[in-house]
Amino acid sequence: MVLVKRIIKKILVFLGFFKSKNIWPILSDTEKHFLIKNVYIKSSVETINEIKKTILNKEKGAYMRFGDGDIYLMLGLNDMLHQGNKKMAREMKEAIKLNIGILHKGLAIHSKLFGYEAGMENGIHLISDKDALKYLAVSHKYLNIKTLVTPVALHQLARFHENECISFLRFLKSTNPIFVGNGNVKSKIIKKLFGDVHIKTPLSDSYNEIDRIEKELIQNLENNRNEFRVVVVAMGCPGRILQKRILKKGYQVYLFDFGSLLDAFNGEDSRHWISLTGGFDYYINMLETI
């Protein structure tokens, strides 16, 4: 019966008797002008310096990196590694709306329209103006568009400001962080970058295990409930949901989203930007100097 209804709906859409709902919001000319005038994205160096200052001051918060995948999941659609659903869409919207602690929120809208850094180009963190507006149409009402940070701070530093990247990674390791991320990453890399504590997450569809992941993280945090901790997250888009859940529970933590630079360190060519900026050999060599 359900299949028959879907077929009938497709026929009605084709004949023009039924219009399917467009889940992508449409910006008015006034809204576009407002966004073009007011969006500001802090540079990679500014972003990392602000994060470091927040951690040094032991202020709770998070570096939350929202990309195209997060936008798709927020709309209930699939992304590259995750099947969308209504529950995850609701939690993703809660994450982008979050207002607890010092939040460094980044949105992947580097473009000619909204600005980009030297070295960014097609395939290397630069997207079309059309896509940038598309993602802002969904998210701008939940964000302070005048204080956005770049969502690719580490990625950009690793290739174009190597010394600053190495310095920050050494600092991050010195905080004795809890690492929550991909179980396929080599243990020697985890130990070198973060230390001994690794809460393992699946490569894809990590939201399916988020309750277990959250429980394991809380068990670690409860060992010293009142102590400020740094948590490094690398579990794809659902990582933003984990950040939201932990901050809403009141823990004194800063949750840092590491991103796909970890894939490059692990010898995985998982994103176009990795091969276009020297390949994983470059990043593996860089890892040896940390």
Beta strands, then each sheet from edge to edge (+ up, - down):
strand 1: 41-42
strand 2: 61-66
strand 3: 102-107
strand 4: 121-122
strand 5: 125-126
strand 6: 148-149
strand 7: 178-182
strand 8: 198-201
strand 9: 229-234
strand 10: 253-257
sheet 1: 1+ 6+
sheet 2: 3+ 2+ 10+ 9+ 7+ 8+
sheet 3: 4+ 5+
end
